[in-house]
Amino acid sequence: MNIPNSLTLLRILLIPVFVVVFYLPFKWNHMLACCIFSLAAITDILDGYLARKLKQTSTLGAFLDPVADKLMVAVVLVLLVEQDPRPLLALPAAVIIGREIAVSALREWMAELGARSKVSVSAYGKIKTITQMVSLILLIFRTPLMGIPIYEIGLVLLYIAVILTLWSMFQYLASAWPKLKEAMKDQ
């Protein structure tokens, strides 16, 4: 167990803590939940950076890091939609969760074919993740701050994240298209 993997495991352990805090019957629960999610987002940045800097990359870390990210994001989106069940929030949540499942399946399939590098994380994927994390932080915080409509800004950023989400998914599909086309011919 190295430092980057420990940070990734911490992110996974923060999920149930986040859920409990999110539902606490106190008016400051969203602020604390926002801090917990922000800590998880920081560990996401740190684990990859430290893995490269300390030369502690591992197959366990390569597996756990995206799993931790997807779990945390999916849980947060589900809780936010449960709290605000309007289509305005449900639609982007469904797109983001659906994309994560589709891209994970595509990566797994490509890995079985020995072509996982064709669908490795792109710059758009990283920008998407940052936009998504900032939007979720704002949506969790939700309370206007000095007259600034935090929740509404979070919604706008979430829609920008959805556009980036779809764009990066199409990039992955385009990269995998030759293998997909080949597999369809074999059927």
C-alpha positions in Angstrom: 0.0 0.0 0.0 1.5 3.3 -1.1 0.5 6.9 -0.6 -1.4 7.3 -3.9 -3.4 4.1 -3.3 -4.1 5.2 0.3 -5.6 8.5 -1.0 -7.7 6.6 -3.4 -9.0 4.3 -0.6 -9.7 7.4 1.5 -11.8 8.7 -1.3 -13.9 5.5 -1.3 -14.2 5.6 2.5 -15.5 9.1 2.3 -18.5 8.1 0.3 -20.6 6.7 3.2 -19.4 9.6 5.4 -20.6 12.0 2.7 -24.0 10.2 2.5 -24.6 10.4 6.3 -23.5 14.1 6.5 -25.7 14.9 3.4 -28.8 13.7 5.3 -27.9 15.2 8.8 -30.8 17.2 10.1 -28.8 20.4 10.6 -28.8 23.5 8.4 -25.0 23.3 8.0 -25.0 19.8 6.7 -24.6 20.9 3.1 -21.6 23.0 3.9 -19.9 20.0 5.7 -20.9 17.6 2.8 -19.4 20.1 0.4 -16.1 20.1 2.4 -16.1 16.3 2.4 -16.7 16.2 -1.4 -14.0 18.8 -1.9 -11.6 16.7 0.1 -12.4 13.7 -2.1 -11.8 15.9 -5.2 -8.4 17.0 -3.8 -7.4 13.4 -3.2 -8.3 12.6 -6.8 -5.9 15.3 -8.0 -3.2 14.3 -5.5 -3.2 10.5 -5.9 -2.4 10.7 -9.6 0.2 13.5 -9.2 1.9 11.7 -6.3 1.9 8.3 -8.1 3.8 9.9 -11.0 6.0 12.1 -8.8 6.9 9.4 -6.4 7.1 6.7 -9.1 4.4 4.7 -7.2 2.1 3.9 -10.1 0.5 0.5 -9.7 -2.1 -1.7 -11.4 -4.2 -1.5 -8.2 -4.1 2.3 -8.4 -4.9 2.3 -12.1 -8.0 0.2 -11.3 -9.1 1.8 -8.1 -8.7 5.5 -9.1 -11.4 5.5 -11.8 -13.6 3.3 -9.7 -13.4 5.7 -6.7 -14.1 8.7 -9.0 -17.2 7.1 -10.6 -18.6 5.9 -7.3 -18.3 9.3 -5.6 -19.7 11.2 -8.6 -22.6 8.7 -9.1 -23.5 8.8 -5.4 -23.4 12.6 -5.3 -25.6 12.9 -8.4 -28.1 10.4 -7.1 -28.4 12.3 -3.8 -28.7 15.6 -5.6 -31.4 14.3 -7.9 -33.3 12.8 -4.9 -33.1 16.3 -3.3 -34.1 18.1 -6.4 -36.0 15.7 -8.7 -36.6 18.1 -11.5 -35.7 17.0 -15.1 -33.3 20.0 -15.1 -31.0 18.0 -12.8 -32.1 14.4 -13.5 -31.2 14.6 -17.2 -27.5 15.7 -16.8 -27.1 13.2 -14.0 -28.4 10.3 -16.2 -26.1 11.4 -19.0 -23.1 11.6 -16.8 -23.7 8.2 -15.0 -24.6 6.6 -18.3 -21.5 7.9 -20.0 -19.3 6.6 -17.1 -20.8 3.1 -17.4 -20.5 3.1 -21.2 -16.9 4.3 -21.2 -15.9 1.9 -18.5 -17.4 -1.0 -20.5 -15.6 0.2 -23.6 -12.3 0.4 -21.8 -12.8 -3.1 -20.4 -13.6 -4.5 -23.8 -10.7 -2.7 -25.4 -8.4 -4.0 -22.7 -9.5 -7.6 -23.5 -8.5 -6.9 -27.1 -5.1 -5.6 -26.0 -6.0 -2.1 -27.2 -6.7 -0.2 -23.9 -4.3 2.6 -24.8 -6.6 3.6 -27.6 -9.2 4.7 -24.9 -6.9 6.1 -22.3 -7.8 9.3 -20.5 -7.7 12.4 -22.8 -7.3 16.1 -22.0 -11.0 16.5 -22.6 -11.7 13.8 -20.0 -9.6 15.7 -17.5 -11.3 19.1 -18.2 -14.6 17.3 -18.0 -13.7 15.9 -14.6 -12.6 19.3 -13.2 -15.8 21.0 -14.5 -17.9 18.2 -13.1 -16.2 18.4 -9.7 -16.6 22.2 -9.4 -20.3 21.9 -10.5 -21.0 19.3 -7.9 -19.2 21.3 -5.2 -21.5 24.2 -6.0 -24.6 22.0 -6.2 -23.9 20.4 -2.9 -23.2 23.8 -1.2 -26.4 25.1 -2.8 -26.8 28.2 -0.6 -26.4 31.7 -2.2 -23.2 33.3 -1.0 -23.1 37.1 -0.8 -26.0 37.2 -3.3 -24.2 34.9 -5.8 -26.6 32.1 -6.9 -24.3 29.2 -6.1 -26.8 26.4 -7.0 -27.7 28.0 -10.4 -24.0 28.4 -11.3 -23.5 24.8 -10.4 -26.3 23.8 -12.7 -24.8 25.8 -15.6 -21.4 24.2 -15.0 -23.1 20.8 -14.8 -24.5 21.3 -18.3 -21.0 22.4 -19.5 -19.7 19.2 -17.9 -22.4 17.2 -19.8 -21.2 18.7 -23.1 -17.6 17.8 -22.3 -18.8 14.4 -21.1 -20.5 13.6 -24.4 -17.6 15.1 -26.3 -15.0 12.9 -24.5 -17.2 9.8 -24.9 -17.4 10.4 -28.7 -13.6 10.8 -28.7 -13.3 7.4 -27.0 -15.8 5.8 -29.4 -14.0 7.3 -32.4 -10.7 5.9 -31.1 -12.2 2.5 -30.6 -14.3 2.6 -33.8 -11.9 0.4 -35.9 -12.1 -2.3 -33.3 -15.8 -1.9 -33.0 -16.3 -2.1 -36.7 -14.1 -5.2 -36.9 -16.1 -6.8 -34.1 -19.4 -6.0 -35.9 -18.1 -7.7 -39.1 -17.3 -10.8 -37.1 -20.9 -11.1 -35.9 
